[in-house]
Amino acid sequence: MTNNLDTINQVITTVNDSLWAYLLIGALILCGLYFTVRTRFVQFTMIGDMFRQLVDVSPSSGNKKHISSFQAFAVSVATRVGTGNLAGVATAIAVGGPGAVFWMWIIALVGSATAFVEATLAQLYKRPSSESFIGGPAYYILHGLHNKWMAVLFAVLMTLTFGLSYNSIQSNTICEAMHQAFGFSPIIVGLIISAIALFIVFGGIQRIAHVSSVIVPIMAIGYFILALVVVIMNIDLVPHVFRLIVKSAFGFEQVAGGGLGMTIMIGVKRGLFSNEAGEGSAPNVAATAHVSHPVKQGLIQALGVFTDTLLVCSCTAFMVLISGLYNTEGLQGIQLTQASLSLHVGSWGTVFVAIAIFLFAFSSIIGNYYYGEANIRFMTDNKTVLTVFRILSCGVFVFIGAVASFEFVWNLGDLFMALITLCNLIAIVLLSKYVFKLLDNYRGQKRRGIKNPTFCRSDLPEVAEELEAWE
């Protein structure tokens, strides 16, 4: 059995390296730059508007089930801010060297424009449902591109990637952290996580949104404060850390990774896993929000990328690099993050990271599940199918992640991430012309002094018939 898994793992690794090295990295960067230029640098010029959307109160339709802008932001950040921020960043540094952090920053800066485009499209093509709205890439591929087979392909990939594969990664990291800090059995921890997750997801998007809106601010603020304390305690080393990151990023100083190509590849991989810009995940929750203009959720999701990579990922990166433990053989993933923090603040640092990763990764599990559910609902209304998916996502695959190897769950996640991202990038490039028109509409209203821009389908007559939620 072990030999079979090793063989499968080797095949997946080979396919991953080919996809990432020759296709996906170039596509991500080129698309991000294209969207940045065409939106006139929206991720930089409209930062103030991004923060204002967090407290946006759009006109109510009388439906108390509607999801607010902040709740949609919280659910999307819940999936972004997770294992990738604590374990993924540490792994990137251990494998690709300090320069991997630089490429994580780059993919976040250009990727935020991509996130803006895909979230705005999700809002534009969303559909009314019994629980708020529903939408995402499968919906804008079907109703925007009128391509059913591609929409179904995306829905299947999305369900497999987030609902199943990514949840095994989150569970694997939680169990590693708990075993390192408290010696808990992965089997027991896996069973407990499965039980709690199943209870929450059977409550629907309302319960998921409520839990995420509570957990996400607490965990993000707490982790940021601790990282800030560590940086202040070692303020004299900060210039050295920046120099180390930049030198390694361009191959001037080789550390652990063995080459510039590896540094870029691992940085972009872990950056995308963390912030999900262009992956097509966040649009699924962006579509659920009740807002007066599609651009508002585009801005919200662009801010989510900044929050994830430039804030939380940087916290982990600085703690690991300041510790100097990233060259230690055998240390990677969450164990490296725990060891680094313990060096700074003592043995309780290991416990803090274990608790933090539980909150980060658990919120990702329930958020990932919802992404899968949204795409299951796209393919079928059969309640039995949805129930089976809930059990597989938050029961079976959470438990599999608890007992599987670190390498296997991450390699499987990378493979699905590459496939789903390529599918989504093709769609948003083809549909982006409508986003540029929406952004011009939004900016035009702001210039005329309208504080709360609104949109109705008659503002975009060429696709008006496909816009059910914008009457």
Contacts in CASP RR format, 6 or more apart in sequence:
PFRMAT RR
TARGET T0000
AUTHOR 0000-0000-0000
METHOD contacts of the structure
MODEL  1
MTNNLDTINQVITTVNDSLWAYLLIGALILCGLYFTVRTRFVQFTMIGDM
FRQLVDVSPSSGNKKHISSFQAFAVSVATRVGTGNLAGVATAIAVGGPGA
VFWMWIIALVGSATAFVEATLAQLYKRPSSESFIGGPAYYILHGLHNKWM
AVLFAVLMTLTFGLSYNSIQSNTICEAMHQAFGFSPIIVGLIISAIALFI
VFGGIQRIAHVSSVIVPIMAIGYFILALVVVIMNIDLVPHVFRLIVKSAF
GFEQVAGGGLGMTIMIGVKRGLFSNEAGEGSAPNVAATAHVSHPVKQGLI
QALGVFTDTLLVCSCTAFMVLISGLYNTEGLQGIQLTQASLSLHVGSWGT
VFVAIAIFLFAFSSIIGNYYYGEANIRFMTDNKTVLTVFRILSCGVFVFI
GAVASFEFVWNLGDLFMALITLCNLIAIVLLSKYVFKLLDNYRGQKRRGI
KNPTFCRSDLPEVAEELEAWE
5 405 0 8 1.000
5 408 0 8 1.000
8 408 0 8 1.000
9 405 0 8 1.000
9 407 0 8 1.000
9 408 0 8 1.000
9 411 0 8 1.000
12 411 0 8 1.000
12 412 0 8 1.000
12 414 0 8 1.000
12 415 0 8 1.000
13 411 0 8 1.000
15 415 0 8 1.000
16 411 0 8 1.000
16 414 0 8 1.000
16 415 0 8 1.000
16 418 0 8 1.000
17 265 0 8 1.000
19 415 0 8 1.000
19 418 0 8 1.000
19 419 0 8 1.000
19 422 0 8 1.000
20 265 0 8 1.000
20 268 0 8 1.000
20 269 0 8 1.000
20 414 0 8 1.000
20 418 0 8 1.000
21 261 0 8 1.000
21 265 0 8 1.000
23 418 0 8 1.000
23 422 0 8 1.000
24 268 0 8 1.000
24 418 0 8 1.000
24 421 0 8 1.000
24 422 0 8 1.000
25 264 0 8 1.000
25 265 0 8 1.000
25 268 0 8 1.000
27 421 0 8 1.000
27 422 0 8 1.000
27 425 0 8 1.000
28 107 0 8 1.000
28 110 0 8 1.000
28 111 0 8 1.000
28 114 0 8 1.000
28 268 0 8 1.000
28 272 0 8 1.000
28 278 0 8 1.000
28 421 0 8 1.000
28 425 0 8 1.000
29 106 0 8 1.000
29 107 0 8 1.000
29 110 0 8 1.000
29 268 0 8 1.000
31 114 0 8 1.000
31 278 0 8 1.000
31 425 0 8 1.000
31 428 0 8 1.000
31 429 0 8 1.000
32 110 0 8 1.000
32 111 0 8 1.000
32 113 0 8 1.000
32 114 0 8 1.000
33 110 0 8 1.000
34 429 0 8 1.000
35 110 0 8 1.000
35 111 0 8 1.000
35 113 0 8 1.000
35 114 0 8 1.000
35 116 0 8 1.000
35 117 0 8 1.000
35 432 0 8 1.000
36 42 0 8 1.000
36 43 0 8 1.000
36 110 0 8 1.000
36 113 0 8 1.000
38 432 0 8 1.000
38 436 0 8 1.000
39 113 0 8 1.000
39 116 0 8 1.000
39 117 0 8 1.000
39 435 0 8 1.000
39 436 0 8 1.000
39 439 0 8 1.000
41 113 0 8 1.000
42 113 0 8 1.000
42 116 0 8 1.000
42 299 0 8 1.000
42 302 0 8 1.000
42 439 0 8 1.000
43 109 0 8 1.000
43 111 0 8 1.000
43 112 0 8 1.000
43 113 0 8 1.000
43 116 0 8 1.000
43 302 0 8 1.000
43 305 0 8 1.000
43 306 0 8 1.000
46 299 0 8 1.000
47 303 0 8 1.000
49 299 0 8 1.000
49 446 0 8 1.000
50 299 0 8 1.000
50 300 0 8 1.000
50 302 0 8 1.000
50 303 0 8 1.000
51 303 0 8 1.000
53 69 0 8 1.000
53 73 0 8 1.000
53 291 0 8 1.000
53 296 0 8 1.000
53 297 0 8 1.000
53 299 0 8 1.000
53 300 0 8 1.000
53 303 0 8 1.000
54 69 0 8 1.000
54 70 0 8 1.000
54 73 0 8 1.000
54 300 0 8 1.000
54 303 0 8 1.000
55 69 0 8 1.000
55 70 0 8 1.000
56 68 0 8 1.000
56 69 0 8 1.000
56 291 0 8 1.000
56 296 0 8 1.000
56 452 0 8 1.000
57 68 0 8 1.000
58 69 0 8 1.000
58 290 0 8 1.000
58 291 0 8 1.000
58 292 0 8 1.000
58 296 0 8 1.000
58 452 0 8 1.000
59 292 0 8 1.000
59 454 0 8 1.000
60 66 0 8 1.000
60 290 0 8 1.000
61 290 0 8 1.000
63 132 0 8 1.000
63 290 0 8 1.000
65 130 0 8 1.000
65 131 0 8 1.000
65 132 0 8 1.000
65 206 0 8 1.000
66 132 0 8 1.000
66 133 0 8 1.000
66 289 0 8 1.000
66 290 0 8 1.000
67 75 0 8 1.000
67 132 0 8 1.000
67 133 0 8 1.000
67 205 0 8 1.000
67 209 0 8 1.000
67 285 0 8 1.000
67 288 0 8 1.000
67 289 0 8 1.000
67 290 0 8 1.000
68 289 0 8 1.000
68 290 0 8 1.000
69 289 0 8 1.000
69 291 0 8 1.000
69 296 0 8 1.000
69 297 0 8 1.000
69 300 0 8 1.000
70 213 0 8 1.000
71 209 0 8 1.000
71 210 0 8 1.000
71 212 0 8 1.000
71 213 0 8 1.000
71 289 0 8 1.000
72 209 0 8 1.000
72 285 0 8 1.000
72 286 0 8 1.000
72 288 0 8 1.000
72 289 0 8 1.000
72 297 0 8 1.000
72 300 0 8 1.000
73 300 0 8 1.000
73 301 0 8 1.000
73 303 0 8 1.000
73 304 0 8 1.000
74 209 0 8 1.000
74 212 0 8 1.000
74 213 0 8 1.000
74 216 0 8 1.000
74 217 0 8 1.000
75 208 0 8 1.000
75 209 0 8 1.000
75 212 0 8 1.000
75 213 0 8 1.000
75 285 0 8 1.000
75 288 0 8 1.000
75 367 0 8 1.000
75 370 0 8 1.000
76 281 0 8 1.000
76 282 0 8 1.000
76 285 0 8 1.000
76 286 0 8 1.000
76 300 0 8 1.000
76 301 0 8 1.000
76 304 0 8 1.000
77 212 0 8 1.000
77 216 0 8 1.000
77 220 0 8 1.000
77 304 0 8 1.000
77 307 0 8 1.000
77 308 0 8 1.000
78 212 0 8 1.000
78 215 0 8 1.000
78 216 0 8 1.000
78 363 0 8 1.000
78 364 0 8 1.000
78 366 0 8 1.000
78 367 0 8 1.000
79 162 0 8 1.000
79 276 0 8 1.000
79 281 0 8 1.000
79 282 0 8 1.000
79 285 0 8 1.000
79 363 0 8 1.000
79 364 0 8 1.000
79 367 0 8 1.000
79 368 0 8 1.000
79 371 0 8 1.000
80 274 0 8 1.000
80 275 0 8 1.000
80 276 0 8 1.000
80 282 0 8 1.000
80 304 0 8 1.000
80 305 0 8 1.000
80 307 0 8 1.000
80 308 0 8 1.000
81 216 0 8 1.000
81 219 0 8 1.000
81 220 0 8 1.000
81 307 0 8 1.000
81 308 0 8 1.000
81 312 0 8 1.000
81 360 0 8 1.000
81 363 0 8 1.000
81 364 0 8 1.000
82 170 0 8 1.000
82 274 0 8 1.000
82 357 0 8 1.000
82 360 0 8 1.000
82 361 0 8 1.000
82 363 0 8 1.000
82 364 0 8 1.000
83 169 0 8 1.000
83 170 0 8 1.000
83 173 0 8 1.000
83 334 0 8 1.000
83 357 0 8 1.000
83 360 0 8 1.000
83 361 0 8 1.000
83 364 0 8 1.000
84 270 0 8 1.000
84 271 0 8 1.000
84 273 0 8 1.000
84 274 0 8 1.000
84 313 0 8 1.000
85 274 0 8 1.000
85 308 0 8 1.000
85 312 0 8 1.000
85 313 0 8 1.000
85 315 0 8 1.000
85 316 0 8 1.000
85 360 0 8 1.000
86 173 0 8 1.000
86 316 0 8 1.000
86 333 0 8 1.000
86 334 0 8 1.000
86 337 0 8 1.000
86 353 0 8 1.000
86 356 0 8 1.000
86 357 0 8 1.000
86 360 0 8 1.000
87 173 0 8 1.000
87 176 0 8 1.000
87 333 0 8 1.000
87 334 0 8 1.000
87 337 0 8 1.000
87 357 0 8 1.000
88 270 0 8 1.000
88 273 0 8 1.000
88 274 0 8 1.000
88 333 0 8 1.000
89 101 0 8 1.000
89 104 0 8 1.000
89 270 0 8 1.000
89 274 0 8 1.000
89 313 0 8 1.000
89 316 0 8 1.000
89 317 0 8 1.000
89 320 0 8 1.000
89 337 0 8 1.000
90 316 0 8 1.000
90 320 0 8 1.000
90 326 0 8 1.000
90 332 0 8 1.000
90 333 0 8 1.000
90 334 0 8 1.000
90 336 0 8 1.000
90 337 0 8 1.000
90 340 0 8 1.000
91 266 0 8 1.000
91 270 0 8 1.000
91 332 0 8 1.000
91 333 0 8 1.000
91 336 0 8 1.000
91 410 0 8 1.000
92 100 0 8 1.000
92 101 0 8 1.000
92 104 0 8 1.000
92 266 0 8 1.000
92 267 0 8 1.000
92 269 0 8 1.000
92 270 0 8 1.000
92 271 0 8 1.000
93 99 0 8 1.000
93 100 0 8 1.000
93 101 0 8 1.000
93 256 0 8 1.000
93 317 0 8 1.000
93 320 0 8 1.000
93 321 0 8 1.000
93 326 0 8 1.000
93 336 0 8 1.000
94 256 0 8 1.000
94 326 0 8 1.000
94 331 0 8 1.000
94 332 0 8 1.000
94 333 0 8 1.000
94 336 0 8 1.000
95 256 0 8 1.000
95 257 0 8 1.000
95 262 0 8 1.000
95 266 0 8 1.000
95 332 0 8 1.000
96 255 0 8 1.000
96 256 0 8 1.000
96 257 0 8 1.000
96 258 0 8 1.000
96 259 0 8 1.000
96 262 0 8 1.000
96 263 0 8 1.000
96 266 0 8 1.000
96 267 0 8 1.000
97 248 0 8 1.000
97 255 0 8 1.000
97 256 0 8 1.000
97 257 0 8 1.000
97 263 0 8 1.000
97 266 0 8 1.000
97 326 0 8 1.000
98 241 0 8 1.000
98 244 0 8 1.000
98 245 0 8 1.000
98 247 0 8 1.000
98 248 0 8 1.000
98 249 0 8 1.000
98 255 0 8 1.000
98 321 0 8 1.000
98 326 0 8 1.000
99 244 0 8 1.000
99 245 0 8 1.000
99 246 0 8 1.000
99 247 0 8 1.000
99 248 0 8 1.000
99 249 0 8 1.000
99 251 0 8 1.000
99 255 0 8 1.000
99 263 0 8 1.000
99 267 0 8 1.000
100 248 0 8 1.000
100 249 0 8 1.000
100 263 0 8 1.000
100 264 0 8 1.000
100 266 0 8 1.000
100 267 0 8 1.000
100 270 0 8 1.000
101 245 0 8 1.000
101 249 0 8 1.000
101 267 0 8 1.000
101 313 0 8 1.000
101 314 0 8 1.000
101 317 0 8 1.000
101 321 0 8 1.000
102 245 0 8 1.000
102 246 0 8 1.000
102 248 0 8 1.000
102 249 0 8 1.000
103 249 0 8 1.000
103 263 0 8 1.000
103 264 0 8 1.000
103 267 0 8 1.000
103 268 0 8 1.000
103 271 0 8 1.000
104 267 0 8 1.000
104 268 0 8 1.000
104 270 0 8 1.000
104 271 0 8 1.000
104 274 0 8 1.000
104 309 0 8 1.000
104 313 0 8 1.000
104 317 0 8 1.000
105 309 0 8 1.000
105 310 0 8 1.000
105 314 0 8 1.000
107 267 0 8 1.000
107 268 0 8 1.000
107 271 0 8 1.000
107 272 0 8 1.000
107 275 0 8 1.000
107 277 0 8 1.000
107 309 0 8 1.000
108 271 0 8 1.000
108 275 0 8 1.000
108 277 0 8 1.000
108 305 0 8 1.000
108 306 0 8 1.000
108 308 0 8 1.000
108 309 0 8 1.000
108 310 0 8 1.000
108 313 0 8 1.000
109 310 0 8 1.000
111 275 0 8 1.000
111 277 0 8 1.000
111 278 0 8 1.000
111 305 0 8 1.000
112 277 0 8 1.000
112 302 0 8 1.000
112 303 0 8 1.000
112 304 0 8 1.000
112 305 0 8 1.000
112 306 0 8 1.000
113 302 0 8 1.000
114 277 0 8 1.000
114 278 0 8 1.000
114 425 0 8 1.000
114 428 0 8 1.000
115 275 0 8 1.000
115 276 0 8 1.000
115 277 0 8 1.000
115 278 0 8 1.000
115 282 0 8 1.000
115 298 0 8 1.000
115 301 0 8 1.000
115 302 0 8 1.000
115 304 0 8 1.000
115 305 0 8 1.000
116 298 0 8 1.000
116 299 0 8 1.000
116 301 0 8 1.000
116 302 0 8 1.000
116 435 0 8 1.000
117 298 0 8 1.000
117 428 0 8 1.000
117 432 0 8 1.000
117 435 0 8 1.000
118 137 0 8 1.000
118 278 0 8 1.000
118 280 0 8 1.000
118 282 0 8 1.000
118 283 0 8 1.000
118 286 0 8 1.000
118 301 0 8 1.000
118 424 0 8 1.000
118 428 0 8 1.000
119 282 0 8 1.000
119 283 0 8 1.000
119 286 0 8 1.000
119 297 0 8 1.000
119 298 0 8 1.000
119 300 0 8 1.000
119 301 0 8 1.000
119 302 0 8 1.000
120 294 0 8 1.000
120 295 0 8 1.000
120 297 0 8 1.000
120 298 0 8 1.000
120 435 0 8 1.000
120 438 0 8 1.000
120 439 0 8 1.000
121 136 0 8 1.000
121 137 0 8 1.000
121 140 0 8 1.000
121 283 0 8 1.000
121 294 0 8 1.000
121 428 0 8 1.000
121 431 0 8 1.000
121 432 0 8 1.000
121 434 0 8 1.000
121 435 0 8 1.000
122 135 0 8 1.000
122 136 0 8 1.000
122 137 0 8 1.000
122 139 0 8 1.000
122 140 0 8 1.000
122 283 0 8 1.000
122 284 0 8 1.000
122 286 0 8 1.000
122 287 0 8 1.000
122 297 0 8 1.000
123 286 0 8 1.000
123 287 0 8 1.000
123 289 0 8 1.000
123 291 0 8 1.000
123 294 0 8 1.000
123 295 0 8 1.000
123 296 0 8 1.000
123 297 0 8 1.000
123 298 0 8 1.000
124 140 0 8 1.000
124 294 0 8 1.000
124 434 0 8 1.000
124 435 0 8 1.000
124 438 0 8 1.000
124 460 0 8 1.000
124 463 0 8 1.000
124 467 0 8 1.000
124 470 0 8 1.000
125 135 0 8 1.000
125 136 0 8 1.000
125 139 0 8 1.000
125 140 0 8 1.000
125 143 0 8 1.000
125 144 0 8 1.000
125 287 0 8 1.000
125 466 0 8 1.000
125 467 0 8 1.000
126 133 0 8 1.000
126 134 0 8 1.000
126 135 0 8 1.000
126 136 0 8 1.000
126 139 0 8 1.000
126 287 0 8 1.000
126 288 0 8 1.000
126 468 0 8 1.000
126 469 0 8 1.000
127 133 0 8 1.000
127 134 0 8 1.000
127 135 0 8 1.000
127 139 0 8 1.000
127 468 0 8 1.000
127 469 0 8 1.000
128 468 0 8 1.000
128 469 0 8 1.000
129 377 0 8 1.000
131 204 0 8 1.000
131 205 0 8 1.000
131 206 0 8 1.000
132 205 0 8 1.000
132 288 0 8 1.000
132 289 0 8 1.000
132 290 0 8 1.000
133 287 0 8 1.000
133 288 0 8 1.000
133 289 0 8 1.000
133 290 0 8 1.000
133 469 0 8 1.000
134 287 0 8 1.000
134 288 0 8 1.000
134 374 0 8 1.000
134 377 0 8 1.000
134 378 0 8 1.000
135 283 0 8 1.000
135 284 0 8 1.000
135 287 0 8 1.000
135 288 0 8 1.000
135 374 0 8 1.000
135 378 0 8 1.000
136 280 0 8 1.000
136 283 0 8 1.000
136 284 0 8 1.000
136 286 0 8 1.000
136 287 0 8 1.000
136 374 0 8 1.000
137 151 0 8 1.000
137 154 0 8 1.000
137 158 0 8 1.000
137 280 0 8 1.000
137 283 0 8 1.000
137 284 0 8 1.000
137 423 0 8 1.000
137 424 0 8 1.000
137 427 0 8 1.000
137 428 0 8 1.000
138 151 0 8 1.000
138 152 0 8 1.000
138 154 0 8 1.000
138 155 0 8 1.000
138 158 0 8 1.000
138 375 0 8 1.000
138 378 0 8 1.000
139 151 0 8 1.000
139 287 0 8 1.000
139 378 0 8 1.000
140 283 0 8 1.000
140 427 0 8 1.000
140 431 0 8 1.000
141 147 0 8 1.000
141 150 0 8 1.000
141 151 0 8 1.000
141 154 0 8 1.000
141 427 0 8 1.000
142 148 0 8 1.000
142 151 0 8 1.000
142 378 0 8 1.000
143 466 0 8 1.000
144 431 0 8 1.000
144 463 0 8 1.000
144 466 0 8 1.000
145 151 0 8 1.000
145 427 0 8 1.000
145 430 0 8 1.000
145 431 0 8 1.000
150 423 0 8 1.000
150 426 0 8 1.000
150 427 0 8 1.000
151 378 0 8 1.000
152 379 0 8 1.000
153 423 0 8 1.000
154 375 0 8 1.000
154 420 0 8 1.000
154 423 0 8 1.000
154 424 0 8 1.000
154 427 0 8 1.000
155 375 0 8 1.000
155 376 0 8 1.000
155 378 0 8 1.000
155 379 0 8 1.000
156 375 0 8 1.000
156 379 0 8 1.000
157 416 0 8 1.000
157 419 0 8 1.000
157 420 0 8 1.000
157 423 0 8 1.000
158 280 0 8 1.000
158 281 0 8 1.000
158 284 0 8 1.000
158 371 0 8 1.000
158 372 0 8 1.000
158 374 0 8 1.000
158 375 0 8 1.000
158 420 0 8 1.000
159 372 0 8 1.000
159 375 0 8 1.000
159 376 0 8 1.000
159 389 0 8 1.000
160 416 0 8 1.000
161 281 0 8 1.000
161 413 0 8 1.000
161 416 0 8 1.000
161 417 0 8 1.000
161 419 0 8 1.000
161 420 0 8 1.000
162 281 0 8 1.000
162 367 0 8 1.000
162 368 0 8 1.000
162 369 0 8 1.000
162 371 0 8 1.000
162 372 0 8 1.000
163 368 0 8 1.000
163 369 0 8 1.000
163 371 0 8 1.000
163 372 0 8 1.000
163 389 0 8 1.000
163 393 0 8 1.000
163 397 0 8 1.000
164 392 0 8 1.000
164 393 0 8 1.000
164 397 0 8 1.000
165 397 0 8 1.000
165 409 0 8 1.000
165 412 0 8 1.000
165 413 0 8 1.000
165 416 0 8 1.000
166 364 0 8 1.000
166 368 0 8 1.000
166 413 0 8 1.000
166 416 0 8 1.000
167 365 0 8 1.000
167 368 0 8 1.000
167 369 0 8 1.000
167 393 0 8 1.000
167 394 0 8 1.000
167 397 0 8 1.000
167 398 0 8 1.000
167 401 0 8 1.000
168 397 0 8 1.000
168 398 0 8 1.000
168 400 0 8 1.000
168 401 0 8 1.000
168 404 0 8 1.000
168 409 0 8 1.000
168 412 0 8 1.000
169 401 0 8 1.000
169 409 0 8 1.000
169 410 0 8 1.000
169 413 0 8 1.000
170 361 0 8 1.000
170 362 0 8 1.000
170 364 0 8 1.000
170 365 0 8 1.000
170 368 0 8 1.000
170 398 0 8 1.000
171 190 0 8 1.000
171 193 0 8 1.000
171 361 0 8 1.000
171 365 0 8 1.000
171 397 0 8 1.000
171 398 0 8 1.000
171 399 0 8 1.000
171 400 0 8 1.000
171 401 0 8 1.000
171 402 0 8 1.000
172 401 0 8 1.000
172 402 0 8 1.000
172 404 0 8 1.000
172 406 0 8 1.000
172 409 0 8 1.000
173 333 0 8 1.000
173 334 0 8 1.000
173 357 0 8 1.000
173 361 0 8 1.000
174 189 0 8 1.000
174 190 0 8 1.000
174 193 0 8 1.000
174 357 0 8 1.000
174 358 0 8 1.000
174 361 0 8 1.000
174 362 0 8 1.000
174 402 0 8 1.000
175 184 0 8 1.000
175 186 0 8 1.000
175 189 0 8 1.000
175 190 0 8 1.000
175 401 0 8 1.000
175 402 0 8 1.000
176 186 0 8 1.000
176 333 0 8 1.000
176 334 0 8 1.000
176 335 0 8 1.000
176 406 0 8 1.000
177 334 0 8 1.000
177 338 0 8 1.000
177 353 0 8 1.000
177 354 0 8 1.000
177 357 0 8 1.000
177 358 0 8 1.000
178 184 0 8 1.000
178 186 0 8 1.000
178 189 0 8 1.000
178 354 0 8 1.000
178 358 0 8 1.000
179 185 0 8 1.000
179 186 0 8 1.000
179 189 0 8 1.000
180 334 0 8 1.000
180 335 0 8 1.000
180 338 0 8 1.000
180 350 0 8 1.000
180 354 0 8 1.000
181 338 0 8 1.000
181 350 0 8 1.000
181 351 0 8 1.000
181 353 0 8 1.000
181 354 0 8 1.000
182 351 0 8 1.000
182 354 0 8 1.000
186 402 0 8 1.000
186 403 0 8 1.000
187 402 0 8 1.000
187 403 0 8 1.000
189 402 0 8 1.000
190 398 0 8 1.000
190 399 0 8 1.000
190 401 0 8 1.000
190 402 0 8 1.000
191 399 0 8 1.000
191 402 0 8 1.000
193 362 0 8 1.000
193 365 0 8 1.000
193 398 0 8 1.000
193 402 0 8 1.000
194 394 0 8 1.000
194 395 0 8 1.000
194 398 0 8 1.000
194 399 0 8 1.000
196 362 0 8 1.000
197 362 0 8 1.000
197 365 0 8 1.000
197 366 0 8 1.000
197 369 0 8 1.000
197 394 0 8 1.000
197 395 0 8 1.000
197 398 0 8 1.000
198 390 0 8 1.000
198 391 0 8 1.000
198 394 0 8 1.000
198 395 0 8 1.000
200 207 0 8 1.000
200 208 0 8 1.000
200 211 0 8 1.000
200 366 0 8 1.000
201 207 0 8 1.000
201 208 0 8 1.000
201 366 0 8 1.000
201 369 0 8 1.000
201 370 0 8 1.000
201 373 0 8 1.000
201 390 0 8 1.000
201 393 0 8 1.000
201 394 0 8 1.000
202 390 0 8 1.000
204 370 0 8 1.000
204 373 0 8 1.000
205 288 0 8 1.000
205 370 0 8 1.000
205 373 0 8 1.000
208 366 0 8 1.000
208 367 0 8 1.000
208 369 0 8 1.000
208 370 0 8 1.000
209 288 0 8 1.000
211 363 0 8 1.000
211 366 0 8 1.000
212 363 0 8 1.000
212 366 0 8 1.000
212 367 0 8 1.000
215 359 0 8 1.000
215 362 0 8 1.000
215 363 0 8 1.000
216 363 0 8 1.000
218 359 0 8 1.000
219 356 0 8 1.000
219 359 0 8 1.000
219 360 0 8 1.000
219 363 0 8 1.000
220 307 0 8 1.000
220 311 0 8 1.000
220 312 0 8 1.000
222 356 0 8 1.000
223 312 0 8 1.000
223 315 0 8 1.000
223 356 0 8 1.000
223 360 0 8 1.000
224 311 0 8 1.000
224 312 0 8 1.000
224 315 0 8 1.000
226 315 0 8 1.000
226 341 0 8 1.000
226 345 0 8 1.000
226 352 0 8 1.000
227 315 0 8 1.000
227 316 0 8 1.000
227 318 0 8 1.000
227 319 0 8 1.000
228 315 0 8 1.000
229 345 0 8 1.000
230 318 0 8 1.000
230 319 0 8 1.000
230 322 0 8 1.000
230 341 0 8 1.000
230 344 0 8 1.000
230 345 0 8 1.000
231 238 0 8 1.000
231 318 0 8 1.000
231 319 0 8 1.000
231 322 0 8 1.000
233 344 0 8 1.000
234 322 0 8 1.000
234 344 0 8 1.000
237 322 0 8 1.000
238 318 0 8 1.000
241 318 0 8 1.000
241 321 0 8 1.000
241 322 0 8 1.000
244 253 0 8 1.000
244 255 0 8 1.000
244 321 0 8 1.000
245 317 0 8 1.000
245 321 0 8 1.000
247 253 0 8 1.000
248 254 0 8 1.000
248 255 0 8 1.000
248 263 0 8 1.000
249 263 0 8 1.000
250 260 0 8 1.000
251 259 0 8 1.000
251 260 0 8 1.000
251 263 0 8 1.000
255 326 0 8 1.000
255 327 0 8 1.000
256 326 0 8 1.000
256 327 0 8 1.000
257 263 0 8 1.000
257 266 0 8 1.000
269 414 0 8 1.000
269 417 0 8 1.000
271 309 0 8 1.000
271 313 0 8 1.000
272 278 0 8 1.000
272 279 0 8 1.000
272 417 0 8 1.000
272 421 0 8 1.000
273 413 0 8 1.000
273 414 0 8 1.000
273 417 0 8 1.000
274 308 0 8 1.000
274 309 0 8 1.000
274 313 0 8 1.000
275 304 0 8 1.000
275 305 0 8 1.000
275 308 0 8 1.000
275 309 0 8 1.000
275 313 0 8 1.000
276 282 0 8 1.000
276 305 0 8 1.000
276 308 0 8 1.000
277 305 0 8 1.000
278 421 0 8 1.000
278 424 0 8 1.000
278 425 0 8 1.000
278 428 0 8 1.000
279 417 0 8 1.000
279 420 0 8 1.000
279 421 0 8 1.000
279 424 0 8 1.000
280 420 0 8 1.000
280 421 0 8 1.000
280 424 0 8 1.000
281 371 0 8 1.000
282 301 0 8 1.000
282 304 0 8 1.000
283 301 0 8 1.000
284 370 0 8 1.000
284 371 0 8 1.000
284 372 0 8 1.000
284 374 0 8 1.000
284 375 0 8 1.000
285 367 0 8 1.000
285 370 0 8 1.000
285 371 0 8 1.000
285 374 0 8 1.000
286 297 0 8 1.000
286 298 0 8 1.000
286 300 0 8 1.000
286 301 0 8 1.000
287 297 0 8 1.000
287 374 0 8 1.000
289 296 0 8 1.000
289 297 0 8 1.000
289 300 0 8 1.000
291 297 0 8 1.000
292 452 0 8 1.000
292 453 0 8 1.000
292 454 0 8 1.000
292 455 0 8 1.000
293 438 0 8 1.000
293 441 0 8 1.000
293 442 0 8 1.000
293 453 0 8 1.000
293 454 0 8 1.000
293 455 0 8 1.000
294 438 0 8 1.000
294 455 0 8 1.000
295 438 0 8 1.000
295 439 0 8 1.000
295 441 0 8 1.000
295 442 0 8 1.000
295 453 0 8 1.000
295 455 0 8 1.000
296 453 0 8 1.000
316 337 0 8 1.000
319 337 0 8 1.000
319 340 0 8 1.000
319 341 0 8 1.000
319 344 0 8 1.000
320 326 0 8 1.000
320 336 0 8 1.000
320 337 0 8 1.000
320 340 0 8 1.000
322 340 0 8 1.000
322 344 0 8 1.000
323 339 0 8 1.000
323 340 0 8 1.000
323 341 0 8 1.000
323 343 0 8 1.000
323 344 0 8 1.000
324 340 0 8 1.000
325 331 0 8 1.000
325 336 0 8 1.000
325 339 0 8 1.000
325 340 0 8 1.000
325 343 0 8 1.000
326 336 0 8 1.000
328 336 0 8 1.000
328 339 0 8 1.000
331 339 0 8 1.000
332 406 0 8 1.000
333 406 0 8 1.000
334 353 0 8 1.000
334 357 0 8 1.000
337 353 0 8 1.000
338 349 0 8 1.000
338 350 0 8 1.000
338 353 0 8 1.000
338 354 0 8 1.000
339 350 0 8 1.000
341 349 0 8 1.000
341 350 0 8 1.000
341 352 0 8 1.000
341 353 0 8 1.000
342 348 0 8 1.000
342 349 0 8 1.000
342 350 0 8 1.000
345 352 0 8 1.000
365 394 0 8 1.000
365 398 0 8 1.000
366 394 0 8 1.000
368 393 0 8 1.000
369 390 0 8 1.000
369 393 0 8 1.000
369 394 0 8 1.000
372 389 0 8 1.000
372 393 0 8 1.000
373 386 0 8 1.000
373 389 0 8 1.000
373 390 0 8 1.000
376 385 0 8 1.000
376 386 0 8 1.000
376 389 0 8 1.000
377 386 0 8 1.000
401 409 0 8 1.000
434 460 0 8 1.000
434 463 0 8 1.000
437 460 0 8 1.000
438 455 0 8 1.000
438 460 0 8 1.000
441 453 0 8 1.000
441 455 0 8 1.000
441 459 0 8 1.000
441 460 0 8 1.000
442 453 0 8 1.000
442 455 0 8 1.000
444 453 0 8 1.000
445 453 0 8 1.000
445 454 0 8 1.000
446 453 0 8 1.000
455 470 0 8 1.000
456 470 0 8 1.000
456 471 0 8 1.000
457 463 0 8 1.000
457 464 0 8 1.000
457 467 0 8 1.000
457 470 0 8 1.000
457 471 0 8 1.000
458 464 0 8 1.000
460 467 0 8 1.000
END
